[in-house]
Structures are given as structure tokens and as C-alpha cells.
Amino acid sequence: MAEEAVRERAVVEDTVVEINRCTAVTKGGKSLSFSALVVAGDGRGQVGCGFGKAREVPSAVTKASKDARKSMANILLKGDTIPHEVWGRYSASRIYMRPAAPGTGIKAGAAARAVLELAGVRNILTKCYGSRNPINVVKATLEGLKGLRSIEEVNSLREAQKR
């Protein structure tokens, strides 16, 4: 059992989506700090994002990576694409995701592509609307993927509403 947990952790990959530098001017001079946005996933339906801040870039990336691994969620996939069209929304960013035929590839911007690749999606069409801020786009993509439902789930929810 412990060996399986070690293997599962080893499979999780992470990608740095963005690194921001922030300068605070103080009486003693300029004080630099960095923030990092990291996406982690296993390529088989689990993905999460994390945000970390620190005085050095490696520390910020490490914090963000730990945060991403903690926030991983299961995503419903249908083969190598998503089961149906879905909208994701976070803050002023909206993203439309549509399943695509095999061989299409991932048609998405850099921020959304990182999430989709690490989730295990291989064929998908996306379009971003509103804010193109990478942090908001990553979170909107995750919200959209979390909103995916299978046919059985939708049918059981409809049956529950009829009663």
C-alpha cells in the first residue's frame, strides 16, 4: 500500500505557468519578491493549481508546487477528450471548452494548455473570453473541468428532481 502511494506521487508532474516579480521601494532600497503559478497533474484525470510567493524564485515555485499537489481534483474524461461542451468562469475570465475529434490536438492558449495537458486531455478546442490573466484563465479552466458530468450522473440528478 505504501509502495503504491510512492508510485502515485512520482507520477505527478508540474509545470510553471507564470512567474511574477514584484518590487517594493522602501527607505532601505528596492525589495524584490516573486510569485509563481504552478499546475500539477498526473495525466490521467487529476489536476490542480497552486500559487506561491517568496523572496527567491525557487522558493516560490516550491511553495506553488506543494499548493498545486494539495488542491488536485479528479476530472471526468471520455477517452482523450472531455465528454461534453462546458464553460468555465473565474473572476473576469471565461473559457469555453469543446470536445474534439482524435488527431485535433489541444487548441488552447498557454495557461489553459498547461491545465489540459496535465489533466490528460489530448483533443480539445477552447476559446478564452474576458480577462486573459494566466491566474484567472487557469482557475477558470479548472472550474470548467470540475463541472463535467457523465450521462449517468445527469440522469440520476434529473430523476432526483422529478421526485
C-alpha positions in Angstrom: 0.0 0.0 0.0 2.8 2.4 0.9 4.6 1.5 -2.3 1.5 2.4 -4.4 1.4 5.8 -2.7 5.0 6.4 -3.5 4.4 5.5 -7.2 1.4 7.7 -7.4 3.3 10.7 -6.1 6.2 10.0 -8.5 3.8 10.1 -11.5 2.5 13.7 -10.7 4.2 16.3 -12.9 4.1 20.0 -12.5 4.5 22.9 -14.9 5.4 26.5 -14.1 2.8 28.7 -15.9 3.9 32.1 -14.8 6.5 33.9 -12.5 5.8 37.5 -11.5 8.3 39.9 -10.0 7.1 42.5 -7.5 9.3 45.4 -6.4 8.6 47.3 -3.2 10.5 50.5 -2.7 11.4 51.1 0.9 13.6 53.5 2.8 16.4 51.0 2.6 16.1 50.5 -1.2 14.2 48.1 -3.5 12.9 44.9 -2.1 12.2 42.2 -4.7 9.7 39.3 -4.2 8.4 36.7 -6.6 5.2 34.8 -7.1 4.8 31.6 -9.1 1.8 29.9 -10.6 2.2 26.1 -11.0 -0.1 23.4 -12.4 0.3 19.8 -11.3 -1.3 16.7 -12.7 -0.9 13.0 -13.4 -2.1 12.9 -17.0 -4.9 10.6 -16.0 -7.7 12.9 -14.8 -6.2 14.5 -11.8 -5.1 18.2 -11.9 -4.6 21.1 -9.6 -3.1 24.6 -9.5 -1.1 26.4 -6.8 0.2 29.9 -6.1 3.3 30.6 -4.1 5.2 33.8 -3.0 8.7 34.1 -1.7 11.9 36.3 -1.9 13.5 33.9 -4.4 12.1 32.2 -7.5 12.9 28.6 -6.4 11.2 29.0 -3.1 8.1 30.5 -4.7 8.0 27.6 -7.2 8.4 25.0 -4.5 5.5 26.6 -2.4 3.3 26.8 -5.5 4.1 23.2 -6.4 3.1 21.9 -2.9 -0.1 24.0 -3.1 -0.9 22.5 -6.5 -0.5 19.0 -5.3 -2.7 19.7 -2.3 -5.5 21.1 -4.5 -5.6 18.3 -7.0 -9.1 17.3 -8.1 -10.5 14.4 -10.3 -11.6 15.3 -13.8 -14.1 13.3 -15.8 -12.6 12.3 -19.2 -14.1 10.5 -22.2 -11.1 8.8 -23.8 -8.6 11.5 -24.5 -11.2 14.4 -24.6 -14.0 15.7 -22.5 -17.5 14.2 -22.5 -19.4 17.4 -23.5 -19.1 21.2 -24.0 -18.5 23.2 -20.9 -18.0 26.8 -19.8 -15.5 27.7 -17.0 -15.7 31.0 -15.2 -13.4 32.6 -12.6 -13.4 36.4 -11.9 -13.5 38.2 -15.3 -12.2 35.2 -17.2 -14.5 32.8 -19.1 -13.3 29.8 -21.1 -15.3 27.7 -23.5 -14.2 24.1 -23.9 -15.5 21.7 -26.6 -14.6 18.0 -27.2 -12.6 17.4 -30.4 -12.1 14.5 -32.8 -9.0 12.3 -32.4 -5.9 13.9 -34.0 -7.1 17.5 -33.4 -4.7 18.1 -30.5 -5.0 20.8 -27.8 -6.2 24.1 -29.3 -5.6 26.4 -26.3 -3.5 29.2 -25.0 -0.5 28.6 -22.8 -2.3 28.8 -19.4 -5.2 26.6 -20.4 -2.9 24.2 -22.3 -0.9 23.5 -19.2 -4.0 22.5 -17.2 -5.4 20.4 -20.1 -2.2 18.6 -20.8 -1.6 17.7 -17.2 -5.2 16.5 -16.8 -4.7 14.0 -19.6 -6.8 15.7 -22.3 -5.3 15.2 -25.8 -8.0 16.6 -28.1 -10.0 19.7 -27.3 -11.0 23.1 -28.7 -11.0 26.1 -26.3 -11.7 29.8 -26.5 -11.0 32.4 -23.8 -13.2 35.4 -23.3 -12.8 38.4 -20.9 -9.6 38.7 -18.9 -6.6 36.8 -20.3 -4.7 36.9 -16.9 -3.0 33.5 -16.6 -4.0 33.0 -13.0 -7.7 33.6 -13.8 -7.5 31.5 -17.0 -6.0 28.5 -15.1 -8.7 28.8 -12.4 -11.5 29.2 -14.9 -10.2 26.1 -16.8 -10.2 24.1 -13.6 -13.7 25.2 -12.7 -15.0 24.2 -16.1 -13.3 20.8 -15.9 -14.8 20.2 -12.4 -18.2 20.9 -13.9 -18.1 18.0 -16.3 -20.7 15.3 -15.7 -21.3 11.8 -17.2 -24.6 10.8 -18.7 -25.4 8.6 -15.7 -24.8 11.4 -13.3 -27.1 13.8 -15.3 -29.8 11.1 -15.5 -29.7 10.4 -11.8 -29.9 14.2 -11.0 -32.9 14.5 -13.3 -34.6 11.5 -11.6 -34.0 13.1 -8.2 -35.5 16.4 -9.4 -38.7 14.6 -10.7 -39.5 13.2 -7.3 
